Amino acid sequence: MKNALRELRAQRGLSQGALGKAVGVSRQTINAIETGRYQPSLPLAFGLARHFGIAIEELFHPEPGDLPA
């Protein structure tokens, strides 16, 4: 699943560590989400979207095959 986390974070001048602290996870977790190595839990995904003041669909973009039929 693609996401716009890196772009949103950069636009706001946040480090991975600062964003992680704001939403209660580690810098490594933010890095793993940004690089697509980790899919966040639903509560974390909503927390990230809430932090940026956007809908979850604006942050995460499923690719074909990511969603069940």
N, C-alpha and C positions, 0 to 999 in steps of 0.2 A: 504494500500500500504506500503510495506516495504521500508526502506531506509538505506543507509550506513552513514548517517550524523554523528552519535555518533562516529563511528570508524574513519572516516576521521578527525573529529575534534580532537579526542584524539591523533591520529598519529602526528598531527601538534602542539600538546600542547596548543590548544586554549580552553579557557573557553567558556561556553555558552554565557556569556555576551560579550566577545570579538568578537565572531563570529556574534552575533546579531548586535553589533555596526558596524561591517564591512559591513554588508548587509542591514542595516537600519531597523532592527526589535528589539524587546525586547528579553531578556534572556528567558522569559516565552514562547515566540513564538518558539524559538529554542528548548526548552525542550518539548513543545507540538508536534513539528514535529518529534523529536527523539523518542518519546514514541508512536507515531501513533495516538495521539488524535486530530491532526490538519493536514489537507492536505494543503500545501502551494499553493498560487496562482501561475499561470504559470510564471509571471515575477519574483516572489521570487524564485521559483524552478530553473529557469535559472540563477538567480543571485548567488544562492548557488553553482551551478555547475561551473559557471564561476570563483567564488572565489577559488575553489579547482582545477581549470584547467582541469576539466573532462567533459565528455558528460553527459547530464541530465540522460541518460539511465544507466550510471554507478552509479548514486546517488540514483535513485528511481527505485524500482523493483515491478511492478504490480503483484498482486496475481490473481488467477482465480476469475472471478466475478468482478474485479475492472474495467475492460474495457468493453465497450459496444460490443455487438456481431456484 
